[in-house]
């Protein structure tokens, strides 16, 4: 009763043809996951949606579905689970249905998962704090700083709870071929198919813990197959590193592998490196599906590109969901020029500081400024003290600024090019035009009671 599940996208912007290549090499997969959402992805989608109300999702996924039309026309059965829905799973689902209908694949069922948008709940909680209210005054405090959400309430853009696997599993049990969610915990994209495939009860925590570990190993795409690895230079065929496949057993254990003929490697090292990636306390890995201990895990190299992972232990999930909220936090810009010749680094630093002094004289106030000389080690902590830049004859000057208001940042973008004539000799690399003024989004992690969140799913059409 082995279940085969793979990942073909680790983030919004990952290799666009990965799903097509993976299913061409491993057409027998039961499920394919695609992960599009980093912490600030929803802020970017909020900007896009402000310009087009129907664009609050990862439109790249619709192109992926179109690329898979020949696979399904040939009778392919792999089911897809993705968080490409972003801020608007329904709009994403309608676009996917439209693409499938245009290709004559009207038999494929598309389901959406909703309920992760808790922005109204956070705003309502702030409006009625204190004794007798439904929300304690300390609720929604920043998990990293302890600050009150009230300090940035008027600048909130998005707030989404990391939902778990249950609505995904229910949608799959209901016959969905493609399940589109908004914000869910990354491993839950894998746990949901496991719950549906094996019929595990919601309290089978050791097995769910194993599936969570499998999902964690899949979520970053090629990283489990050597991407980002310490020994990346030694990998075979780094131009085509494979995306990971998990062969999950009924007891929750799995074998991590990759499609035959693809590059990279699946070894104890590559799997361990991904296993320890972004986990916090290995004894208490918190997910909305279970609390997982990595301390009981056993890893075994079974053969070439096959690593077995077993022994996960789990307990009940926490009584809260993590919330990823974002807010407007001013504006920024980065300007770059290349300097070459004698004393290049000294000239670059002096030029950057002179430009900031000129801006200050014009009344420009910045919250933060940074002058960097790329290539000298100054941008990497601990490196600069071990290097001397006196022998360098080339460097890239990068000056960055941030401000609460747009105007000083706008003025900054007009001060880069003048260094061509008022700066030192040896300035080049200025043909790319003025830097862009970019919005800054602050990240606000907090918690919300599970009872305050109502996950749901429904089939479209």
VEXDREN-2710 file (C-alpha; in Angstrom, 1 decimal):
% VEXDREN-2710
k/r/px/py/pz
1/UNK/0.0/0.0/0.0
2/UNK/3.0/2.3/-0.6
3/UNK/2.1/5.8/-1.6
4/UNK/4.5/7.8/-4.0
5/UNK/4.4/11.6/-3.6
6/UNK/6.9/14.1/-5.0
7/UNK/7.4/17.9/-5.0
8/UNK/8.0/20.0/-8.1
9/UNK/8.1/23.5/-6.7
10/UNK/9.8/24.8/-3.6
11/UNK/8.8/28.5/-4.0
12/UNK/7.0/30.9/-6.3
13/UNK/9.5/31.3/-9.1
14/UNK/11.0/27.8/-9.0
15/UNK/11.7/25.9/-12.3
16/UNK/8.6/26.3/-14.4
17/UNK/9.0/23.0/-16.3
18/UNK/9.8/20.8/-13.3
19/UNK/6.4/19.2/-13.0
20/UNK/6.4/18.2/-16.6
21/UNK/9.9/16.8/-16.4
22/UNK/9.2/14.9/-13.2
23/UNK/6.0/13.3/-14.4
24/UNK/7.7/12.3/-17.7
25/UNK/10.4/10.5/-15.7
26/UNK/8.0/9.2/-13.0
27/UNK/4.5/8.9/-14.4
28/UNK/3.5/6.4/-11.7
29/UNK/3.4/9.1/-8.9
30/UNK/0.2/9.1/-6.8
31/UNK/0.5/12.7/-5.8
32/UNK/2.5/15.8/-6.8
33/UNK/2.9/18.8/-4.5
34/UNK/3.9/22.4/-5.5
35/UNK/4.8/24.9/-2.8
36/UNK/4.5/28.6/-3.8
37/UNK/4.3/30.5/-0.5
38/UNK/7.2/32.0/1.4
39/UNK/6.5/34.3/4.4
40/UNK/6.1/37.5/2.4
41/UNK/4.6/36.0/-0.8
42/UNK/1.1/37.0/0.2
43/UNK/2.2/40.6/0.5
44/UNK/3.4/40.5/-3.1
45/UNK/0.1/39.0/-4.1
46/UNK/-1.7/41.7/-2.2
47/UNK/0.0/44.4/-4.4
48/UNK/-0.8/42.5/-7.5
49/UNK/-4.4/42.0/-6.4
50/UNK/-4.8/45.8/-5.8
51/UNK/-4.1/46.3/-9.5
52/UNK/-6.2/43.3/-10.6
53/UNK/-8.8/41.9/-8.2
54/UNK/-8.5/38.5/-9.9
55/UNK/-4.7/38.2/-9.5
56/UNK/-4.2/37.3/-5.9
57/UNK/-2.7/33.9/-6.5
58/UNK/0.3/32.3/-8.2
59/UNK/-0.6/32.5/-11.8
60/UNK/2.5/30.5/-12.7
61/UNK/0.5/27.4/-11.5
62/UNK/-2.0/27.8/-14.3
63/UNK/0.8/27.6/-16.8
64/UNK/2.0/24.4/-15.0
65/UNK/-1.4/22.9/-15.4
66/UNK/-1.4/23.7/-19.1
67/UNK/2.0/22.1/-19.4
68/UNK/0.6/18.9/-17.9
69/UNK/-2.4/18.6/-20.3
70/UNK/-0.6/16.0/-22.5
71/UNK/0.2/13.9/-19.4
72/UNK/-3.5/13.8/-18.5
73/UNK/-4.7/13.3/-22.1
74/UNK/-2.5/10.2/-22.2
75/UNK/-4.3/8.9/-19.1
76/UNK/-2.1/10.2/-16.3
77/UNK/-3.6/9.8/-12.8
78/UNK/-1.3/11.8/-10.6
79/UNK/-3.2/14.1/-8.3
80/UNK/-1.9/17.6/-7.4
81/UNK/-1.9/19.5/-4.1
82/UNK/-0.7/23.0/-4.1
83/UNK/-0.9/26.3/-2.0
84/UNK/-0.8/28.3/-5.3
85/UNK/-4.2/29.8/-4.3
86/UNK/-2.4/32.4/-2.2
87/UNK/-4.9/35.1/-1.3
88/UNK/-7.6/33.8/-3.6
89/UNK/-7.8/30.0/-4.0
90/UNK/-11.2/30.3/-5.8
91/UNK/-9.9/32.6/-8.5
92/UNK/-6.9/30.2/-9.0
93/UNK/-9.3/27.3/-9.1
94/UNK/-11.5/29.0/-11.7
95/UNK/-8.4/29.7/-13.8
96/UNK/-7.3/26.1/-13.6
97/UNK/-10.8/24.8/-14.5
98/UNK/-10.8/27.1/-17.5
99/UNK/-7.4/25.8/-18.7
100/UNK/-8.5/22.2/-18.3
101/UNK/-11.9/22.8/-20.0
102/UNK/-10.1/24.5/-22.9
103/UNK/-8.0/21.4/-23.3
104/UNK/-11.1/19.1/-23.1
105/UNK/-10.2/17.8/-19.7
106/UNK/-13.6/18.6/-18.0
107/UNK/-13.5/15.3/-16.1
108/UNK/-10.7/16.5/-13.8
109/UNK/-12.1/17.8/-10.5
110/UNK/-10.7/20.9/-8.8
111/UNK/-11.3/21.6/-5.1
112/UNK/-10.3/24.7/-3.1
113/UNK/-9.4/25.0/0.6
114/UNK/-10.3/28.2/2.4
115/UNK/-10.4/29.6/5.9
116/UNK/-6.8/30.7/6.3
117/UNK/-7.5/34.4/5.9
118/UNK/-7.8/35.6/9.5
119/UNK/-7.2/39.3/8.9
120/UNK/-10.8/40.2/9.9
121/UNK/-10.4/38.2/13.1
122/UNK/-7.2/40.1/14.1
123/UNK/-8.8/43.4/13.4
124/UNK/-11.9/42.5/15.3
125/UNK/-9.8/41.3/18.2
126/UNK/-8.0/44.6/18.4
127/UNK/-11.3/46.5/18.3
128/UNK/-12.5/44.8/21.5
129/UNK/-9.5/44.1/23.8
130/UNK/-9.4/43.8/27.5
131/UNK/-11.7/42.2/30.1
132/UNK/-14.9/40.6/28.8
133/UNK/-13.8/40.6/25.2
134/UNK/-13.5/37.5/23.1
135/UNK/-9.8/38.2/22.5
136/UNK/-7.3/38.9/25.3
137/UNK/-5.4/42.2/25.0
138/UNK/-2.1/40.2/24.7
139/UNK/-3.4/38.2/21.7
140/UNK/-1.6/38.4/18.4
141/UNK/1.6/39.7/20.0
142/UNK/4.7/39.3/17.8
143/UNK/6.3/35.9/18.6
144/UNK/9.8/37.3/18.1
145/UNK/9.6/40.7/19.9
146/UNK/6.5/40.4/22.1
147/UNK/5.2/43.7/20.7
148/UNK/1.5/44.4/20.6
149/UNK/-0.2/44.1/17.2
150/UNK/-1.8/47.5/17.9
151/UNK/1.6/49.1/17.0
152/UNK/1.1/48.3/13.3
153/UNK/-2.6/47.6/13.1
154/UNK/-3.3/50.5/10.7
155/UNK/-0.7/49.1/8.3
156/UNK/-1.8/45.5/8.2
157/UNK/-2.0/44.0/4.7
158/UNK/-2.5/40.2/5.2
159/UNK/-2.9/37.7/8.0
160/UNK/-3.2/34.1/7.2
161/UNK/-3.2/31.1/9.5
162/UNK/-1.1/28.0/8.6
163/UNK/-3.9/25.5/8.2
164/UNK/-3.3/21.7/8.5
165/UNK/-3.9/18.7/6.4
166/UNK/-7.5/17.8/7.3
167/UNK/-9.4/19.9/4.6
168/UNK/-6.9/18.7/2.0
169/UNK/-7.6/15.1/3.0
170/UNK/-11.3/15.6/2.9
171/UNK/-11.1/17.2/-0.6
172/UNK/-9.1/14.2/-1.9
173/UNK/-11.5/11.8/-0.3
174/UNK/-14.3/13.7/-2.0
175/UNK/-12.7/12.9/-5.4
176/UNK/-10.6/16.0/-6.1
177/UNK/-7.8/15.6/-8.7
178/UNK/-6.3/19.0/-8.0
179/UNK/-6.5/20.6/-4.5
180/UNK/-5.7/24.3/-4.3
181/UNK/-5.2/26.0/-0.9
182/UNK/-4.1/29.3/0.4
183/UNK/-1.7/29.3/3.4
184/UNK/-1.1/25.9/4.9
185/UNK/1.8/24.5/6.7
186/UNK/4.3/23.2/4.1
187/UNK/4.4/19.6/5.4
188/UNK/0.6/19.5/5.4
189/UNK/0.7/19.4/1.6
190/UNK/2.1/15.9/2.0
191/UNK/0.2/14.9/5.2
192/UNK/-3.1/15.5/3.5
193/UNK/-2.6/13.0/0.8
194/UNK/-1.3/10.5/3.4
195/UNK/-4.4/10.8/5.5
196/UNK/-6.6/10.3/2.4
197/UNK/-4.6/7.4/1.0
198/UNK/-4.1/5.4/4.2
199/UNK/-7.2/6.4/6.0
200/UNK/-5.4/7.3/9.2
201/UNK/-7.5/8.7/12.0
202/UNK/-6.7/12.3/13.1
203/UNK/-5.0/11.0/16.3
204/UNK/-2.6/8.6/14.6
205/UNK/0.1/10.9/15.7
206/UNK/3.2/8.7/15.2
207/UNK/2.2/8.0/11.6
208/UNK/1.2/11.6/11.0
209/UNK/4.6/12.6/12.5
210/UNK/6.3/10.4/9.9
211/UNK/4.3/12.0/7.1
212/UNK/5.2/15.4/8.5
213/UNK/8.8/14.5/8.3
214/UNK/8.4/13.3/4.7
215/UNK/6.6/16.6/3.9
216/UNK/9.4/18.6/5.5
217/UNK/12.0/16.7/3.4
218/UNK/10.0/17.3/0.2
219/UNK/9.0/21.0/0.7
220/UNK/12.2/22.6/-0.4
221/UNK/12.3/20.8/-3.7
222/UNK/15.8/19.9/-5.0
223/UNK/17.5/20.7/-1.7
224/UNK/16.8/17.1/-0.5
225/UNK/18.6/15.9/-3.7
226/UNK/21.8/18.0/-3.1
227/UNK/20.7/21.5/-4.0
228/UNK/22.1/23.9/-1.4
229/UNK/24.3/21.0/-0.1
230/UNK/27.7/21.5/1.5
231/UNK/29.2/19.3/-1.2
232/UNK/27.3/20.8/-4.1
233/UNK/30.4/21.1/-6.3
234/UNK/30.8/17.3/-6.2
235/UNK/27.3/16.5/-7.3
236/UNK/26.8/14.7/-10.6
237/UNK/24.9/16.7/-13.3
238/UNK/24.2/19.8/-11.3
239/UNK/22.4/21.2/-14.3
240/UNK/19.5/18.9/-13.8
241/UNK/19.3/18.1/-10.0
242/UNK/16.2/15.9/-9.5
243/UNK/13.2/16.8/-7.4
244/UNK/12.6/14.5/-4.4
245/UNK/10.1/11.6/-4.3
246/UNK/8.9/10.1/-1.0
247/UNK/7.7/6.5/-1.0
248/UNK/5.5/6.6/2.1
249/UNK/4.6/3.4/3.9
250/UNK/1.4/2.8/6.0
251/UNK/3.3/3.1/9.2
252/UNK/4.5/6.7/8.3
253/UNK/8.0/5.8/7.4
254/UNK/9.3/6.7/4.0
255/UNK/12.1/6.3/1.5
256/UNK/13.4/9.5/-0.1
257/UNK/14.6/9.1/-3.7
258/UNK/14.5/10.9/-7.0
259/UNK/13.6/10.1/-10.6
260/UNK/16.0/7.9/-12.5
261/UNK/18.4/9.8/-14.8
262/UNK/18.2/13.1/-12.9
263/UNK/21.2/14.8/-11.5
264/UNK/22.2/15.4/-7.9
265/UNK/22.1/12.7/-5.2
266/UNK/20.0/11.4/-2.4
267/UNK/22.4/10.5/0.5
268/UNK/22.4/10.5/4.2
269/UNK/24.1/13.9/4.0
270/UNK/21.7/15.5/1.7
271/UNK/18.7/14.2/3.6
272/UNK/20.1/15.2/7.0
273/UNK/20.9/18.7/5.8
274/UNK/17.3/19.2/4.6
275/UNK/16.0/17.4/7.8
276/UNK/17.6/20.1/10.0
277/UNK/16.6/23.0/7.8
278/UNK/14.3/25.5/9.6
279/UNK/13.1/23.2/12.3
280/UNK/13.7/25.1/15.6
281/UNK/13.6/22.6/18.5
282/UNK/14.1/19.1/17.0
283/UNK/12.3/17.6/20.0
284/UNK/9.2/19.8/19.5
285/UNK/8.6/20.5/15.8
286/UNK/5.2/22.2/15.8
287/UNK/2.8/21.7/13.0
288/UNK/-1.0/22.0/12.8
289/UNK/-1.3/18.2/12.4
290/UNK/1.0/17.0/15.1
291/UNK/3.9/17.9/17.5
292/UNK/6.8/15.9/16.2
293/UNK/10.1/14.8/17.7
294/UNK/13.0/14.4/15.3
295/UNK/15.1/12.8/18.1
296/UNK/13.8/9.3/17.5
297/UNK/14.3/9.3/13.7
298/UNK/16.5/6.7/12.1
299/UNK/18.1/7.2/8.7
300/UNK/19.5/4.3/6.5
301/UNK/21.1/4.4/3.1
302/UNK/19.4/1.5/1.2
303/UNK/21.2/2.0/-2.0
304/UNK/22.0/4.5/-4.7
305/UNK/19.7/7.6/-4.2
306/UNK/17.5/5.8/-1.6
307/UNK/17.4/6.8/2.0
308/UNK/14.9/5.3/4.4
309/UNK/13.6/7.6/7.2
310/UNK/11.7/6.0/10.1
311/UNK/11.0/6.2/13.8
312/UNK/9.2/9.5/14.0
313/UNK/7.2/10.1/17.1
314/UNK/4.4/12.5/17.5
315/UNK/1.8/13.9/19.8
316/UNK/-1.3/16.2/19.6
317/UNK/-0.8/19.5/17.7
318/UNK/-0.7/22.8/19.7
319/UNK/-4.0/24.5/20.5
320/UNK/-3.1/27.4/18.3
321/UNK/-2.4/28.0/14.6
322/UNK/0.6/30.1/13.7
323/UNK/-0.3/33.2/11.7
324/UNK/1.8/34.9/9.1
325/UNK/0.8/38.6/9.0
326/UNK/2.4/41.3/6.9
327/UNK/2.2/45.1/7.1
328/UNK/3.4/48.1/5.1
329/UNK/6.7/49.3/6.6
330/UNK/7.9/52.1/4.3
331/UNK/10.1/52.2/1.2
332/UNK/13.6/51.2/0.1
333/UNK/15.9/51.3/-2.9
334/UNK/19.3/49.8/-3.8
335/UNK/21.8/51.4/-6.2
336/UNK/24.9/49.8/-7.7
337/UNK/28.0/50.9/-9.6
338/UNK/31.2/49.2/-10.4
339/UNK/34.6/50.9/-9.5
340/UNK/37.9/49.7/-10.8
341/UNK/41.5/50.8/-10.5
342/UNK/43.9/51.8/-7.7
343/UNK/42.3/52.1/-4.3
344/UNK/38.9/50.9/-5.8
345/UNK/37.5/49.9/-2.4
346/UNK/38.5/53.0/-0.6
347/UNK/37.1/55.2/-3.4
348/UNK/33.8/53.2/-3.5
349/UNK/33.2/53.6/0.3
350/UNK/34.0/57.3/0.1
351/UNK/31.7/57.8/-2.9
352/UNK/28.9/56.1/-1.1
353/UNK/29.3/58.1/2.1
354/UNK/29.6/61.3/0.1
355/UNK/26.3/60.6/-1.7
356/UNK/24.5/60.0/1.6
357/UNK/26.0/63.3/3.0
358/UNK/24.7/65.1/-0.1
359/UNK/21.2/63.7/0.5
360/UNK/21.2/64.7/4.1
361/UNK/22.1/68.2/3.1
362/UNK/19.0/68.3/1.1
363/UNK/16.9/67.2/4.1
364/UNK/16.5/63.6/3.2
365/UNK/15.9/61.5/6.4
366/UNK/16.4/57.7/6.2
367/UNK/15.5/55.1/8.8
368/UNK/18.4/53.0/7.6
369/UNK/21.4/53.3/5.2
370/UNK/24.0/50.8/4.2
371/UNK/27.1/51.2/2.1
372/UNK/28.6/47.9/0.9
373/UNK/31.6/47.0/-1.3
374/UNK/30.7/43.7/-2.8
375/UNK/33.6/41.3/-3.3
376/UNK/35.5/42.5/-0.2
377/UNK/33.9/40.2/2.3
378/UNK/32.2/43.1/4.1
379/UNK/28.7/41.8/3.4
380/UNK/29.4/38.4/5.0
381/UNK/29.7/38.4/8.8
382/UNK/33.1/37.1/10.0
383/UNK/34.8/37.3/6.5
384/UNK/35.9/40.9/6.5
385/UNK/38.2/40.5/9.5
386/UNK/40.1/37.8/7.6
387/UNK/40.5/39.7/4.4
388/UNK/42.5/42.7/3.2
389/UNK/40.9/44.8/0.5
390/UNK/44.0/46.9/-0.2
391/UNK/45.0/44.7/-3.1
392/UNK/41.6/44.7/-4.8
393/UNK/41.3/46.6/-8.1
394/UNK/37.6/46.1/-8.6
395/UNK/34.5/46.2/-6.4
396/UNK/30.8/46.8/-6.8
397/UNK/29.5/49.7/-4.7
398/UNK/26.0/49.0/-3.4
399/UNK/24.2/51.7/-1.4
400/UNK/20.8/50.9/0.2
401/UNK/18.4/53.2/2.0
402/UNK/15.0/52.7/3.8
403/UNK/12.6/55.4/4.9
404/UNK/9.0/55.7/6.2
405/UNK/8.1/58.1/3.4
406/UNK/8.6/57.6/-0.3
407/UNK/10.0/61.1/-1.1
408/UNK/13.6/60.7/0.3
409/UNK/13.9/57.3/-1.3
410/UNK/12.8/58.7/-4.6
411/UNK/15.5/61.4/-4.3
412/UNK/18.1/58.8/-3.6
413/UNK/17.4/57.0/-6.8
414/UNK/18.4/60.1/-8.7
415/UNK/21.8/60.4/-7.0
416/UNK/23.4/57.2/-8.3
417/UNK/24.1/58.3/-11.9
418/UNK/25.7/61.6/-10.9
419/UNK/28.6/59.6/-9.4
420/UNK/29.7/59.1/-13.0
421/UNK/31.0/62.7/-13.1
422/UNK/31.2/63.8/-9.5
423/UNK/32.6/60.5/-8.1
424/UNK/36.0/59.0/-8.4
425/UNK/37.7/57.9/-11.6
426/UNK/37.1/54.3/-12.5
427/UNK/33.2/54.3/-12.2
428/UNK/31.4/52.1/-14.7
429/UNK/28.4/49.7/-14.8
430/UNK/25.7/52.5/-14.8
431/UNK/23.8/51.5/-17.9
432/UNK/20.9/49.8/-16.1
433/UNK/19.1/53.1/-15.3
434/UNK/17.8/54.4/-12.0
435/UNK/17.0/52.1/-9.2
436/UNK/13.3/51.4/-8.4
437/UNK/11.6/52.5/-5.3
438/UNK/10.3/49.3/-3.6
439/UNK/7.7/48.9/-0.8
440/UNK/8.9/47.3/2.4
441/UNK/6.8/44.7/4.0
442/UNK/7.2/43.8/7.7
443/UNK/6.6/40.3/8.8
444/UNK/4.5/39.7/11.9
445/UNK/4.3/36.1/13.3
446/UNK/1.7/35.5/15.9
447/UNK/-0.7/32.9/17.2
448/UNK/-4.5/32.4/17.0
449/UNK/-6.7/30.0/18.8
450/UNK/-7.7/27.0/16.6
451/UNK/-11.3/27.5/17.6
452/UNK/-11.2/30.9/15.9
453/UNK/-10.3/29.4/12.5
454/UNK/-12.7/27.5/10.4
455/UNK/-11.0/25.6/7.6
456/UNK/-13.3/24.5/4.8
457/UNK/-13.1/22.9/1.3
458/UNK/-15.4/22.7/-1.7
459/UNK/-15.4/21.3/-5.2
460/UNK/-15.7/23.9/-8.0
461/UNK/-18.3/23.5/-10.6
END
